[in-house]
Amino acid sequence: MTLELILQLASITLILASGPAIIFLVSLRQGNL
């Protein structure tokens, strides 16, 4: 595995992981939970 491929996979994983977290934080701020 090349370094570029590892960086791409890492960034994709971060984006996928941060999506639900951001939605959760926004709903927490608005008090919808």
Secondary structure as UniProt FT lines:
FT   HELIX           3..30
//
